[in-house]
Amino acid sequence: MTTCEDAHAERLISALFQVDRATSEGDVGAAHAALGRAVRDLHGVGVPLDRVAQISGLSHAELSHFLTSRPTPPHPRGPA
């Protein structure tokens, strides 16, 4: 991998840790949003979907879902 690819892989791995943490806390919405942001960010900087799929283990259909779904802002923590 190139240095640029390493950086992209690190971003996705970091996002996957955020997804795991949110999922373990029972916040499926936050997990979905974190993964969606990561996929859109990587695709937005030119990382091919094949590469994102390889790094993440997600299928092309799953990745396409994140690229076509409407982005959701992160949920604020604490009382409204």
Order of alpha helices (4+ residues) and beta strands (2+ residues): alpha-alpha-alpha-alpha
